[in-house]
Amino acid sequence: MAEKKDSNGGKDAIIQRLDALIRLIIETNKDKEGLNEAQFSRILHSVGISPTDIAKILGKKKATDVSPYLYQKKK
């Protein structure tokens, strides 16, 4: 029986592993550096990672869970 190939060439598996590595780095440095999720979210956003992907990395359900960290409320 032939294996079914991913339509994206296995990129999803690579992305999941990279997300896991980023999460591991965040968790190990959270206490050392005194950084919190908001600061990590801003760092990830500054290098071009989308709010949706940041939410996945941080274990949140939706991009709206990290949007308060990224965007200031207008007065």
C-alpha positions in Angstrom: 0.0 0.0 0.0 1.5 3.4 -1.0 1.9 6.1 1.6 -0.2 9.1 1.3 2.0 12.2 0.9 1.3 15.6 2.5 0.2 18.2 0.0 2.7 20.6 1.5 5.7 18.3 1.5 5.8 17.7 5.2 6.1 21.4 6.1 3.4 21.0 8.9 5.6 18.5 10.8 8.6 20.8 10.5 6.6 23.8 11.7 5.2 21.9 14.7 8.8 20.9 15.7 10.1 24.4 15.3 7.1 25.7 17.4 7.9 23.2 20.0 11.6 24.2 20.1 10.6 27.9 20.4 8.2 27.0 23.2 11.0 25.1 25.0 13.4 28.0 24.7 10.7 30.3 26.1 10.0 28.1 29.0 13.6 27.6 30.0 14.4 31.3 29.8 11.3 32.6 31.4 12.6 32.5 34.9 16.2 33.2 34.0 15.6 36.3 32.1 12.5 37.5 34.0 10.5 37.7 30.9 6.8 37.0 30.7 4.5 35.8 27.9 3.7 39.4 26.8 7.4 40.2 26.3 8.0 36.9 24.4 4.9 37.6 22.3 6.3 41.1 21.4 9.7 39.6 20.5 8.1 36.9 18.3 5.9 39.5 16.6 8.8 41.8 16.0 10.6 39.0 13.9 7.5 38.5 11.8 5.6 35.7 13.4 1.9 36.1 13.1 -0.4 36.4 16.1 -2.0 33.1 15.2 1.3 31.4 15.2 2.4 33.1 18.4 -0.8 31.8 20.1 0.0 28.3 19.0 3.6 28.6 20.2 2.4 29.8 23.6 -0.3 27.2 23.9 -3.2 29.6 23.5 -6.3 28.7 21.6 -6.7 31.8 19.4 -4.8 34.9 18.2 -7.1 37.0 20.3 -5.6 35.5 23.4 -2.2 37.2 22.5 -3.5 40.3 20.8 -3.6 42.3 24.1 0.1 41.8 24.4 0.7 43.0 20.8 -1.6 45.9 20.3 -2.3 48.8 22.7 -5.9 49.9 23.3 -6.8 53.2 21.8 -8.1 55.7 24.3 
